[in-house]
Amino acid sequence: MNWHVELWQKITGSLTNAFRYSGVKKDIIDLQDKQIAVLREENLVLTRKLEVSESQRATFEAKIIDLEKALENLRPSAERLNTVQDQILQAFYRNRLAIALDSVSSILRIDYEIIANHTEKLKDLGMIRWTGRGAGDWENGLPTYELTDKGKAYLEENKLV
């Protein structure tokens, strides 16, 4: 009979331990369930933020493309020179020497201010450049400009000379 008592003691001990640890296991399971729920919620929040970010990125990409197109339309190009600018380049080409804007104005019979405005655009485009010298005696007059290789190429490509 002794072995029955020992068996019962072992069984009751095992049951006691099982009940004792089952509460701990339940607490761990509950805690892990809560952690899973929190992580799922964080995942949903991050997914929503990602969707918003992707939408904003697409919107910004479209705006960048539109702005680049607008900038390209505003940026002067050699293909868009007007008649006055063509005439100014032709005057520089015919003279073959650096000349001042008042001379260009006189040659073309166009107001000096108009020539000066168009000259700024031609300088910005790299079609003409300032020589660093002035016109007249002792080089104390108006600054002189000359045609660049780009300006010559433009005239030749467009059969203006």
Helices and strands as residue ranges (DSSP letters): H 2-74, G 78-80, H 83-95, E 99-100, H 101-108, H 112-124, E 128-134, G 137-139, E 143-147, H 149-157
